[in-house]
Amino acid sequence: MNRVLILSLLLFTLFSCSNDDDTENSNDPILGKWFLFSVNNTEVSDCEKKSSIEFKSNGVFISDTFQVAGTNGTDCLNINIIENRWENKGDNLYSYNNLESVIDFSSDGTSFTVTSGNLVYKKN
């Protein structure tokens, strides 16, 4: 009986250990929280600079979008939050939110440009 119990505990321990998928993306330069800085070479408003995209090592990204609103343009509203999966496809090609984009990183790693929309994001 003790052998069965020990074997059961051993098998339970073996199969209950999680696979650490976080290490697959742990060195990717896109990891972290980035804030929108400019669109088509034009710096965005202070409100829109609250818009962020966070890439996590487990393959999840969260996009949080802010937009100026109100009759006099003084209100700043959070208009969209998206959580989805991302993947580095190689050669600076990333897949996220069911889109594929080439992303160019600055030499110091503090900003990146999504070339398809000419969007620049910066780390805070």
Secondary structure, DSSP 4 states (H G I P E B T S, - for coil): -HHHHHHHHHHHHHHHSPP-GGGGGTT-TT-EEEEEEEETTEEPPTTGGG-EEEE-TTSEEEEEEEEEESTTS-EEEEEEEEEEEEEEEETTEEEETTEEEEEEE-TTSSEEEETTTTEEEEE-
